[in-house]
Amino acid sequence: MRDVGLAEELVQDALLVALERWPESGVPDNPGAWLMATAKNRALDLLRRNDMVARKHEALGHEPGDEPLDLDGVLDDPVGDDVLRLMFVACHPLLSTEARVTLTLRLVGGLTTEEIARAYLVPEPTVAQRIVRAKRTLSEARVPFEVPQATELASRLSSVLEVVYLIFNEGYSATKGDDWLRPALCEEALRLGRVLEGLAKDEPEVHGLVALLEIQSSRTAARVGPDGEPILLLEQNRARWDPLLIQRGLAALARAEQLGGATGPYALQAAIAACHARARVAADTDWPRIVALYDLLLQRVPSPVVALNRAVAVGMAFGPEAGLAAVDALTSERSLAGYHLLPSVRGDLLAKLGRATEARAELERAASLTSNAREQALLRERARRLSVE
């Protein structure tokens, strides 16, 4: 298949059939395989129609149309998982890393342009343009929509890892809606990570990503209250953290380090998460080590979001004045202009310094910048508490 737009339509058709049938027949045991089979059948129908048209053209003395769809490559592959198969297909090396990840998040990950835009801290139209250009590039180059050979998987692996990582992030902190968490996205990302671990056992960053997802997932039960309200990290009941997931995460981190990947971006984030996991109470957290890990991460992945997270750690390790100075150094960063966590962090630090009026204004501004109803309520409640203290 050499038309990514057509492939997308076939997948969407299969999803529509599922929405119509599953409420009556029930969800099949293997939903992914069911969707792939349905999409394949739709493609075969189209193939038959194309063949018929081609025969008619030949009978009339005209040249046949485009070459028929090749479905064999889509179904016989070394990946062994329906969703990962499609991710490797979409992460084509003809595209830039940014374009292939954006396209895959939209076509396979199911994220909206708004959610992808938040992940990259860029305007929605920028994401929409990337997707259109990526589709056009693949179509004009007549790139076959087929699973790469086993020898070609390595060149696409880092992009697939980024897709899985960003899907998890959207599930961990939803861009918009009435729920702060989208557990299904987190669970799917973790599942995909575990499959990738079996597929690329010698790649340290695969283990680093899985370590990060396992440890982050361990907090799920403690991250929301009985009414779905967010509970921030330092206020969570750590007895509710899942010890099995923590154990699995620490083991995956050890594998990444044994393979020489201790300073990989995902392994470094996993090491930061491990600092929290090893602290039985929030007061035991080794914040200086977390700052040092963020310093290494900034060297590997220069990013304003990483710098903001580091500022939080600086405030915890060396006091709110030091943290505020680190945050203020980021206020001119254009990509953070509409990022709600910048005023949120700044508001927290100002509150700790007793500057309640300024803190309240920052928290209100943060609330106005997020589209997630739960997060808005949390930020406004924190601002309200400052006004009555």
KOLBABA-146457 format. One record per residue (C-alpha): z, x, y; residue in three letters. Coordinates in steps of 0.25 Angstrom, whole numbers, padded with zeros to 4 digits, always signed. Each point is the difference from the previous one (the first is absolute). Layout:
ZXYALA
...
END
This chain:
+0000+0000+0000MET
-0004+0006+0013ARG
+0004-0010+0010ASP
+0015+0001+0004VAL
-0001-0013+0008GLY
-0005-0007-0013LEU
+0011+0006-0008ALA
+0010-0006+0010GLU
-0006-0014-0001GLU
+0001+0001-0015LEU
+0014+0003+0000VAL
+0003-0011+0010GLN
-0007-0010-0008ASP
+0009+0004-0012ALA
+0012-0002+0008LEU
-0004-0013+0005LEU
-0003-0004-0015VAL
+0015+0005-0003ALA
+0005-0009+0012LEU
-0007-0012-0006GLU
+0004+0002-0015ARG
+0013+0007-0001TRP
+0009-0011+0006PRO
-0005-0009-0011GLU
-0002+0010-0012SER
+0011+0010+0004GLY
-0001+0015+0004VAL
-0006+0007-0012PRO
+0007+0012-0007ASP
-0009+0010+0007ASN
-0004-0005+0013PRO
-0008+0012+0004GLY
-0008+0000-0013ALA
-0003-0015+0002TRP
-0005+0003+0015LEU
-0008+0011-0005MET
-0007-0008-0011ALA
-0002-0012+0010THR
-0007+0010+0010ALA
-0008+0006-0011LYS
-0005-0014-0005ASN
-0004-0003+0015ARG
-0007+0013+0001ALA
-0007-0003-0013LEU
-0005-0013+0005ASP
-0005+0007+0012LEU
-0007+0010-0008LEU
-0007-0010-0009ARG
-0005-0007+0013ARG
-0005+0013+0006ASN
-0007+0003-0013ASP
-0007-0013+0000MET
-0004+0002+0014VAL
-0005+0014-0003ALA
-0008-0006-0012ARG
-0006-0010+0009LYS
-0004+0010+0010HIS
-0007+0009-0011GLU
-0007-0013-0005ALA
-0005-0002+0015LEU
-0004+0015+0001GLY
+0011+0004+0009HIS
+0010+0011-0001GLU
+0013-0003-0006PRO
+0012+0000+0009GLY
+0013+0009+0000ASP
+0004+0006-0013GLU
+0009-0009-0008PRO
+0015+0001+0000LEU
+0007+0010-0008ASP
+0013-0005-0006LEU
+0002+0010-0011ASP
+0006+0010+0009GLY
+0009-0010+0006VAL
+0007-0003-0013LEU
-0001+0013-0009ASP
+0008+0010+0008ASP
+0011+0010-0002PRO
+0010-0007+0009VAL
+0005-0011-0009GLY
+0005-0009+0011ASP
-0008-0011+0007ASP
+0006+0002+0014VAL
+0000+0015+0000LEU
-0014-0001-0005ARG
-0005-0007+0012LEU
+0008+0009+0009MET
-0007+0012-0006PHE
-0013-0007+0002VAL
+0002-0003+0015ALA
+0006+0014+0003CYS
-0014+0006+0000HIS
-0001+0014+0005PRO
-0012-0004+0009LEU
+0010-0006+0009LEU
+0010+0007+0009SER
+0014+0000-0006THR
+0004-0010+0011GLU
-0012-0009-0003ALA
+0002+0000-0015ARG
+0015-0003+0001VAL
-0002-0011+0010THR
-0012-0007-0008LEU
+0009+0001-0013THR
+0012-0006+0007LEU
-0009-0012+0005ARG
-0008-0002-0013LEU
+0009+0003-0011VAL
+0014+0001+0006GLY
-0002-0014+0007GLY
+0006+0005+0013LEU
-0004-0007+0013THR
-0006+0008+0012THR
+0013-0002+0007GLU
+0008+0006-0011GLU
-0009+0012-0001ILE
+0000+0002+0015ALA
+0015+0000+0000ARG
+0000+0011-0011ALA
-0009+0009+0008TYR
+0005-0004+0014LEU
-0014-0004+0005VAL
-0005-0013+0006PRO
-0006-0010-0010GLU
-0014+0001+0005PRO
+0000+0014-0003THR
+0004-0003-0015VAL
-0011-0011+0000ALA
-0011+0010+0005GLN
+0005+0010-0011ARG
-0002-0010-0011ILE
-0014-0005+0005VAL
-0005+0015+0002ARG
+0006+0003-0014ALA
-0007-0011-0007LYS
-0013+0003+0008ARG
+0000+0015-0004THR
+0002-0004-0015LEU
-0011-0010+0000SER
-0010+0008+0008GLU
+0002+0012-0009ALA
-0001-0010-0012ARG
+0013+0006-0006VAL
+0002-0006-0014PRO
+0012-0009-0001PHE
+0005+0007-0013GLU
+0012+0007-0005VAL
-0001+0015+0002PRO
+0000+0009-0012GLN
+0013+0007-0004ALA
-0004+0013+0006THR
-0002-0007+0014GLU
+0013-0007+0000LEU
+0008+0012+0006ALA
-0009+0000+0013SER
+0005-0015+0002ARG
+0014+0001-0004LEU
+0006+0003+0013SER
-0006-0012+0007SER
+0004-0009-0012VAL
+0015+0006+0002LEU
-0001-0004+0015GLU
-0005-0014-0003VAL
+0012-0002-0010VAL
+0010+0006+0010TYR
-0005-0009+0011LEU
+0000-0013-0009ILE
+0015+0003-0003PHE
+0003+0002+0015ASN
-0005-0013+0003GLU
+0008-0006-0011GLY
+0012+0007+0004TYR
-0001-0004+0015SER
-0009-0012+0002ALA
-0009+0000+0013THR
+0002-0014+0002LYS
+0005-0013-0006GLY
+0013-0006-0003ASP
+0004+0010-0010ASP
+0004+0014+0002TRP
-0003+0005-0014LEU
-0013-0003-0008ARG
+0006+0004-0014PRO
-0013-0003-0007ALA
-0007+0011+0008LEU
+0011+0010-0003CYS
+0000-0003-0015GLU
-0015+0001-0001GLU
+0000+0013+0008ALA
+0011+0006-0009LEU
-0008-0005-0013ARG
-0012+0007+0005LEU
+0007+0013+0003GLY
+0006+0000-0014ARG
-0014-0002-0006VAL
-0005+0011+0009LEU
+0011+0009-0005GLU
-0005-0002-0014GLY
-0014+0003+0004LEU
+0003+0013+0009ALA
+0012+0006-0007LYS
-0003+0014+0006ASP
-0001-0005+0015GLU
+0013+0002+0007PRO
-0003-0010+0011GLU
-0002-0011-0010VAL
+0014+0002-0005HIS
+0005+0002+0015GLY
-0006-0014+0003LEU
+0006-0006-0012VAL
+0014+0006+0003ALA
-0001-0006+0014LEU
-0003-0013-0004LEU
+0010-0001-0011GLU
+0011+0004+0009ILE
-0004-0009+0011GLN
-0002-0012-0010SER
+0015+0003-0004SER
+0005-0006+0013ARG
-0008-0013-0001THR
+0012-0009-0004ALA
+0009+0006+0011ALA
-0011-0001+0011ARG
+0001-0015+0003VAL
+0012-0010+0001GLY
+0002-0013-0007PRO
-0009-0007+0011ASP
-0011+0011+0000GLY
+0005+0007+0012GLU
-0002+0015+0001PRO
+0011+0010-0004ILE
-0002+0013+0006LEU
+0002+0013-0008LEU
+0014+0004+0005LEU
+0005-0014-0002GLU
-0005-0002-0014GLN
+0010-0002-0012ASN
-0004+0012-0008ARG
+0006-0006-0012ALA
-0012-0009+0000ARG
-0010+0012-0001TRP
-0007+0001-0013ASP
+0006+0012-0007PRO
-0012+0000-0011LEU
-0010+0001+0011LEU
+0007+0011+0007ILE
+0001+0007-0013GLN
-0015-0001-0002ARG
-0003+0004+0014GLY
+0009+0013-0001LEU
-0007+0003-0013ALA
-0014-0002+0006ALA
+0004+0009+0012LEU
+0005+0011-0009ALA
-0014-0001-0007ARG
-0007+0002+0013ALA
+0009+0012+0004GLU
-0002+0006-0014GLN
-0015-0001+0002LEU
+0001+0008+0013GLY
-0001-0013+0009GLY
+0013+0001+0007ALA
-0006+0000+0014THR
-0011-0010-0003GLY
+0001-0012+0010PRO
+0004-0010-0010TYR
+0010+0009-0007ALA
+0006+0003+0014LEU
+0002-0015+0003GLN
+0006-0002-0014ALA
+0010+0012+0002ALA
+0004-0007+0013ILE
+0002-0013-0008ALA
+0008+0007-0010ALA
+0010+0005+0010CYS
+0003-0014+0003HIS
+0000-0004-0015ALA
+0010+0011-0003ARG
+0010-0004+0011ALA
+0010-0010-0006ARG
+0003-0005+0014VAL
-0008+0001+0013ALA
+0010+0010+0006ALA
-0003+0010-0012ASP
-0015+0001+0004THR
-0004+0014+0003ASP
-0007-0002+0013TRP
-0002+0015+0003PRO
-0008+0001-0013ARG
-0008-0012+0004ILE
-0004+0006+0013VAL
-0004+0013-0006ALA
-0009-0008-0010LEU
-0006-0008+0011TYR
-0003+0013+0007ASP
-0008+0005-0012LEU
-0007-0014-0001LEU
-0004+0001+0015LEU
-0006+0014-0004GLN
-0008-0006-0011ARG
-0003-0014+0006VAL
+0000+0000+0015PRO
+0003-0014+0004SER
+0007-0008+0011PRO
+0007-0009-0010VAL
+0005+0012-0008VAL
+0005+0006+0013ALA
+0007-0014+0003LEU
+0007+0000-0013ASN
+0004+0015+0002ARG
+0006-0005+0014ALA
+0009-0010-0008VAL
+0005+0011-0009ALA
+0002+0009+0012VAL
+0009-0011+0006GLY
+0008-0002-0013MET
+0002+0015-0002ALA
+0002+0006+0014PHE
+0004-0012+0008GLY
-0007-0011+0008PRO
-0003+0008+0012GLU
-0008+0010-0008ALA
-0007-0012-0007GLY
-0003-0007+0013LEU
-0007+0013+0005ALA
-0008+0001-0012ALA
-0005-0015+0001VAL
-0002+0002+0015ASP
-0010+0011-0003ALA
-0008-0010-0007LEU
-0001-0011+0010THR
-0013+0006+0006SER
-0007-0001-0014GLU
-0011-0010+0002ARG
+0000-0004-0015SER
+0015-0004+0001LEU
-0002-0009+0013ALA
+0000-0013-0008GLY
+0008+0005-0012TYR
+0013-0009+0000HIS
+0008+0011-0007LEU
+0000+0009+0012LEU
+0007-0009+0009PRO
+0009-0004-0012SER
+0005+0014-0003VAL
+0001+0003+0015ARG
+0009-0013+0002GLY
+0009+0004-0012ASP
+0002+0014+0006LEU
+0003-0006+0014LEU
+0010-0009-0005ALA
+0007+0011-0007LYS
+0001+0007+0013LEU
+0006-0012+0007GLY
-0013-0004+0008ARG
+0000-0014-0004ALA
-0009-0006+0011THR
-0011+0010-0003GLU
+0002-0001-0015ALA
-0001-0016+0001ARG
-0013+0001+0007ALA
-0006+0010-0010GLU
+0004-0009-0012LEU
-0006-0012+0007GLU
-0012+0008+0002ARG
-0001+0004-0014ALA
+0002-0015-0005ALA
-0012-0004+0009SER
-0009+0011-0007LEU
+0002-0004-0014THR
-0007-0012-0007SER
+0011-0001-0011ASN
+0009-0012+0002ALA
+0011+0006-0007ARG
+0000+0013+0007GLU
-0001-0007+0014GLN
+0012-0008-0004ALA
+0008+0013-0004LEU
-0004+0007+0013LEU
+0003-0011+0009ARG
+0014-0002-0007GLU
+0003+0014+0003ARG
-0004-0001+0014ALA
+0009-0013+0001ARG
+0012+0008-0005ARG
-0002+0010+0010LEU
+0001-0010+0011SER
+0013-0006-0004VAL
+0007+0013-0003GLU
END
